[in-house]
Amino acid sequence: MKDATVVLVHGAFADGSSWGNVIPLLEKHGFKVIAVQNPLTSFADDVATTRRVIDAESGSVILVGHSYGGAVITTAALDRKNVSALVYIAAFGPDEGENLQTLLKEYPSKISSALVPDAAGFLYIDRNRFAEVFAADVTETVLSIMSATQKPINSQTFGQKYDTPAWKTIPSWYLVATEDRMIPPPAQRAMAERAGAVVTETPASHAVYVSKPDAVSDLIEQAARQFVSS
C-alpha cells in the first residue's frame, strides 16, 4: 500500500462522486483515496471542509482539485505540513488578490452566459448548455446524469479574493484540458506556468476527469511518486 493519501476536491456543479472513474484507477495502484464533499455554500466553508479531511490524515497527502476545486486546494493546503503535492485538473490556481470573476474576464469563457441563478442566489449551468460548456465528450447517459445532479454554488464565491497561494511553496502538477470551454486552455497554461507546475495536456472537455480518467490518474500518480514508496 502506498504511504500517501490522495484527497480529491470537486469543483462547482459537481460533488465528490464526479471522481468515480478516477478513484478505482488510483486504488488499483495501491493508493488510499478520499473524495471531499464540499458544500459550495461559501469559499470559507469549502476550505474548512477540505482541511478537516487533510487534518484527519497522519501521512503524506496528495491534494487534487478540479475546476473551482483548484482554488480551494490553493488555500486549504496553506500551513498543512502533510500536503506534499498539489495537482490541478483543468482547475483554477489563483494568485493573491485575484478572484474568479477577474480571471474569467481576462480569459473569456462560455460559462458566464450559461449560468442560471435560483431564488437563493446559487448558480446552476443551463441544462441545455451543459454539454457545450462542461461535458462535450461524455456519453449521452453520463451527460444526462451530470446535468441533472448538478450541485449549485453560491454566486458570491465568484467574487472571493484569494490570499497567498500554496503553490508558491508546494510542488505542483497541472493537467490542461485542451478542449475546455469553461476554463479556456490559455488560462490553464498561464496558471500552470506561474505556479511552476509540471504540465501535461490532453484533448478533453472540462469534464476531463470523467472522459479521460486514465490521463487524470496518471498525472496524480506521477506527482505521488515523488513522495511515496513504490
N, C-alpha and C positions, 0 to 999 in steps of 0.2 A: 504494500500500500504506500502511495506517495505521502511524504510527510508535509503536505500542504493542503489547504482547503481552497477551492475555487468558489468565490462568492459572486453570484450573478445578479446584476441590478438592472431591472427593466426600465423602460422609459415611459413616456406618456402614451395613452391609448392602448395600453397592454398591461399585463400583470406577470407574475413570476412564471406562470405556465407557458408563456411565449417562448421560453428557453427549452421547451420539451424535446426538440430534435437534437439539441446540443448536449443536454445532460447525460443521456446514455452513452454518448461517444466518450465523454470525459471519464465517466465511471468505468467504462470498459478498460480504460488505460490506468485505472487504479486511483483516481482522484476522488476525494470526498467533495461533494458539490452541494451548495445551498443556494437556492434562488430566493432572494429577498422579495417580500410582498409589501411594497411601498404604498402608502395611502393616496399619494398625489394630492393631498389636501393643502400642503404648503411645502416649500423647499426645506424649511426647518424640520418639518415632520419627517420628510423623506430621508434627510441626513441622519436624524436621530434614529430612525428605524434601521437604517443601514449600519450605523455604528453599533447598535445593540448586537447585530449579527457578527460584526467584526470582533467585538469585545468578548463574545462568547467562545472564540477560538483561541486556544493557547499556543498553537503553532503558526507557521507562516500562512499568510493569506494572499492569494492572487485575486485582486479586485477587478471585476469586469463590468463595464457599463455600456448599454446600448442607448443611442439617441440622447434624450434628456438624462438618462441614467449616467451618462458621462459627466454631466455637470454635478450630479450627486456624488459620484466617487471622487471627483476632483476636490471636493470639500470634506467628505466623510473620512478620507484617508489621512487628513492632517492630524499630526500628533498620535497616530496609531503606529507604534513601532513594529507591529507584526505584519503590516502590509508591505509585502516585498515588491510587488509589481502592480501597475495599472494597465489594463487592457481596454482600449476604446474600440467599440464595434459600431462603425458609422455613427459616431457619437459626438456630442458637444464636449470640448475641452476648454472651457472659458478661462480667460485670464482675469486678473484682479481688476475690478471696476466695470467689467462687461456684464451684459445681460443677454438673454436670448433674443429679445426684440432688436437690439442693435446688431447682433450677429446676422439675423435674418434680413435686415435691411441692407447690410453690407454685401450679403450673398443672397440675392432674391430667390425665394423658394415658393413652390406651389402650395405649401401648407397654409400660408396666410389667407388665401381666398377660399380655402376648403373647410375652415373651422366653423362649427355651429355651437353657440352657447346654449346652456339650459337656463332655467329660471334662477339658479343659484350662482351663475357665473362660471360654471365648469364647462370645459370645452370638449367637444367630440369632433371627429372628422366626418363630414358629409358622407354617408354610406355610398352614395352614387359616385363619389370620387376617391373612395378608399383604395381601389386598385391603382389608379393613376398616381396618387400621392405616396402611398405607403407600401403597397404589396403587389407590384405588377407582375411578379414572376412566381406566384404560388398557384396551386390548383384552385379551381372554382369552389370546391368544397372547403378548402382551408380559408380561402378569401371570405366566404360566407360566414364562417365561424369567427374569424378575426374581426370582421367589421361589426358583427352582431354583439360581440363580447367586449367591445372597447371599454377601457377604464378611463373615465374623463379626468382631466387635470384642471386644477384651479387656475383660472386665467391670470391671476395675479403673479403666478410663478414666472411668467414670461418677462416680467419687469424686475425680477430679483437680481440685485447686483451682487457679484461674487467677490469673495475675499482672495487671499493668496492661494494660488493653486498648488495642489500636492504634486503635480507633475514637475515642479521645479526641483524637487528633492527625491522623488521616487522614480525609478526606471519605468519607461512607458512603451507600449506597443500599440499600433493602430491599424485597423482593417478599414480600408477605403472601399465603399461600395460604389463602383463607377457608374451605375445606372440609377443612383439615388435621386429622387425628385423632391425629397423633404429637406435633407441637409445636402446642398449641392457638393459634388466632389471637390471643386476648388476650395470650398470652405473646409472640408475634411482634411485635404492635403496641407492647407495653411496651418490648421490647428495642430496637426501631427508634427509638422516641421518645427514650429516654435517650442513644442514640448520635447524635441529631440527624440521622438519616438522611432522605434523600428517599424517600418511601414510595409504592409502587404496590400495589394489591390486585387479585387475580384469583381467580375461583371455580375452585379446583383442590384436589386432594389433596396429600399430602406429596410425591408424585412429580410435582410441577408441571413440573419440567424435562423430563419425558418426555411428559406430557399437554398442556402448554401451552408448547412451546419458543419460540414467537414472543414471548410475553409476557416470557420469561426473556431472550431475545436482545435485545429492545427495551430493557429496563432496563439491561443491560450496555452496550449502545451509548450510551444516554443518559449513563451515567457516563463512558464513554470519551470522548465528545465534548467534555467539559470540559478534556481534557488532550492531545488529539491533533489533528492537522491533518485537514482534510476531503479 
